[in-house]
Amino acid sequence: MSGLDPVIHPTHRLRICAMLAAATTVELSVVKEHLDITPSALSKQVASLVDAGYVRQERSRTDTRRVWLSLTRAGATAYREHVAALREIVALEPVATAGLDGEPAS
């Protein structure tokens, strides 16, 4: 699966990319609330995405405490390819239902 991206794959980074893919820009505080992680953990995850060139981080011109995030073109492409690779993996794997209710899978 060449589409899996090791930068995007960690859960918090994948969720950040999903939020940014659904909107043009998202304020960092909104991402923090949605992910329910500490500011330092969020900062580390965002820094990894920024360093990879996948996320753009901009401070508000009127209030420098406000930080806005957006996917770059490269980030949007990497995210789409990563999601496509995940969908391909899921489509290839049979869903096991045995053990959930004690009955064998049919």
ABEGO torsion letter per residue (X at the ends): XAABBAAAABAAAAAAAAAAAABABBBAAAAAAAAGBBAAAAAAAAAAAAAAGABBBBBBAABAABBBBBBBAAAAAAAAAAAAAAAAAAAABBBBABGAAGBBBX
